Amino acid sequence: MSEPTKEAPGACPQSTADGKPGGPPGHEPRSPAGGPPRGDPGHEPGHGPGHDPGGQPVTVPAPAPGTGITLRQLLMSLGEPLVELQAAPAGLDVPVRDVAILDPEDQATAAAGELVLAIGARGRAALPALRAAGRARAAAVAVKLDAPGQADALREAATEAGVALLSVRRETRWEHLDSLARVIISGPDAPDPEGQGAGDLNSLAQTVAVLTGGIVSIEDTSSRVLAYSRSSDSDEVDDLRRLSILGRQGPEPYLAKLREWGVFQQLRASDGVIPVDPHPDLGIRRRLAIGIRAGAQPLGTIWVQEGAQPLAPLAEQALVGAARVAAAQLVRRRREVSADVRLTQTLLTGLLEGSTGPQSLATHLGLDLRRPATVLAYAAGSPSEGSDLELTRAEVTGLISVHTAARHRGALLAPVESRVYVLLPDLPAGLPVSTVRSWAQEVVEAARDHLGVPLRAAIGSTVDGLAAVPDSRAQADRILDAMRRGGVDLEVAALIDVQAQVLVSEMLALLQERTGLRDPRLTALTDYDRRHGTRLAESVLAWLDALGEVRVAAQALHIHPNTLRYRVRRAEQLTGIDLAQPQQRLLAMLQLRLPAED
């Protein structure tokens, strides 16, 4: 049984996609240098893929077996680390049959169904390639961007041409992207690089049992049992094995013992087989264990329990081979389950950041572009003492996901840096903010009660469609920023609840960042307090907050009213400021709220 391990985001190896090798009849791959152009006799110049000669959108069918894969499958396999979808005017089900490299010295040409890699053509220099790809009904064009602003012009050109646009990370090597894309397009029938063949985990567990003479279980990184071998003699099965199978997970008291004995630490540090001595007093027989990993990424563990007879002499060798086979199978399983999730996360994050248009996500998930939508943003405080920070973040994300999904079936979640964003698409018209606030409050209370984590939630504006989602996210961020700086006592807030606090918070952030906007006389006052141990600035601010009511301000500071009057006069004498001027009072109320500098 393996110790629960935090999996690194994006660490899952790339997958191949559905489809088979080959292309349409008569299709010959172009040379890496570009090759001669090939026309499409059934296509009129000037009309991009996905549009008929009258300019109306048409449905692009998914490729038939043997003709490649869809753009959706390609994106799910390549993933965000390499490329990011910028536009998909013809949808994500356009067929991708081949890869073509367009050198900057070549004439801008393309062919139907091609993924065109526009090497050397950064930014607007890729416009000819986009137009040529549109005329030829190519599947997509991949370019590198020199500056963020270039994406807008290229997205507009790609939409007009009717061809998908992919932006490639600047550090990505074109030859790597080319080779990987070709492998993906070739489909799952390509040779298995591990040479192990297919098979399910239960069959593998049974095979390992035969080879080792033991009783086998295969578990994931959270000690959940994925597969196990059959045993005809129940007397051979020890308590740990029996409880693990019955509960589908290793029981915590036994897991604690394995941690105490250093078994999990050894599995993390070694690629070899780890022996576990028998402990009859605990009902644990002798075991062998080996970690399943893909490179440095842990995927699980294979455990072999010794039965009535000693394990086979070559049991350790069999386990080494079984771990490699299991790794290939677990990677394949992860690809099937997580590829669609990764693509959804990529499109959602791009929409929230404004780097990807709404059409891609709407097409992928079948969302209505014109229905109201809202963004919720969550930020966690420090976890309770003794808890693991990374584990707490994962638990908070899972808690938000479960609670939000229970209230809104179509809710989408995207962790971005230290915050978790929830997009609520397809909202009914006129949904009151109070309803969304109650949903967020449930999450905050659950995080506090079950995880001991103080959670803050901000409700972005309800926008008229997916295109305005970045505006809703920006408003939610403004509210959270104000909560982080202080001055907002609420756990859950919309802008209408904290409009003044948000504006003051943003003005303070501006003064904090741009010291040239500050009044140097007020800066000198706070410096004087720091050097002499006085409280003049604090007294002035309390007097201003009390709107000049001396007794109210003095009571707040627990001093005599005459003492307060003296301090305010002394501050004016030292600095030369005139607190009788409304503008001076306003600036003082803001600047004196800045945190003291060391």
ABEGO torsion letter per residue (X at the ends): XBBBBBBBBGABBBBBBBEBBEBBBGBBBBBAAGEBBBBBAABBBGBBBGBBAAGBBBBBBBBBBGAEBBAAAAAAAAEAAABBBABBAAEAABBBABBBBBBAABBBBBBBGBBBBBBGBBEAAAAAAAAAAAAAGBABBBBBBABAAAAAAAAAAAAAAGBBBBBBBAABBAAAAAAAAAAAAAEAABBBAAGAEBEBAAAAAAAAAAAAGBBBBBBBAAGBBABBBBBABAAABBAAAAAAAAAGBBBAAAAAAAAAAGAAAAAAABABBBBBBBBAAAGBBBBBBBBBBBEABBAEBBBBBBBABBBBAAAAAAAAAAAAAAAAAAAAAAAAAAAAAAAAAAAAAAAAAGABBAAAAAAAAGBBAABBBBBBBBBBBBBBBGBBAAAAAAAAAAAAAAAAAAABAABBBBBBEABBBBBBBGBBBGBBAAAAAAAAAAAAAAAAAAAGBBBBBBBBBBBABAAAAAAAAAAAAAAAAAAAAEGBABABBBAAAAAAAAAAAAAAAAAAABAAABBAAAAAAAAAAAAAGBAAAAAAAAAAAAGGBAAAAAAAAGBBAAAAAAAAAAAAAAAGBBAABAAAAAAAAAAAABBBBX
